[in-house]
């Protein structure tokens, strides 16, 4: 009889404890974070850059939902018809400061 692989055992436990899945992921992530916090600063910066590049690549490959594409098209059309409806960076920042 073939011995089950650790990953399949882990999946079985997760299937048995669906309510604990979120807590399990948090515990796993926290333990990884503790390990990563011990890295020297240059290695941490490189890790963040690598993660960001990975995220950007995945987002680029992910298709837009029809609703999101329609909303983006609507906003672009609104701007093209009346560029004055757009806010400058300074205006956006001023609005954000008012909310704080």
HELIX and SHEET records of a PDB file:
HELIX    1   1 UNK A    6  UNK A   16  1                                  11    
HELIX    2   2 UNK A   18  UNK A   20  5                                   3    
HELIX    3   3 UNK A   21  UNK A   37  1                                  17    
HELIX    4   4 UNK A   41  UNK A   61  1                                  21    
HELIX    5   5 UNK A   66  UNK A   81  1                                  16    
HELIX    6   6 UNK A   83  UNK A   85  5                                   3    
HELIX    7   7 UNK A   89  UNK A   99  1                                  11    
END                                                                             
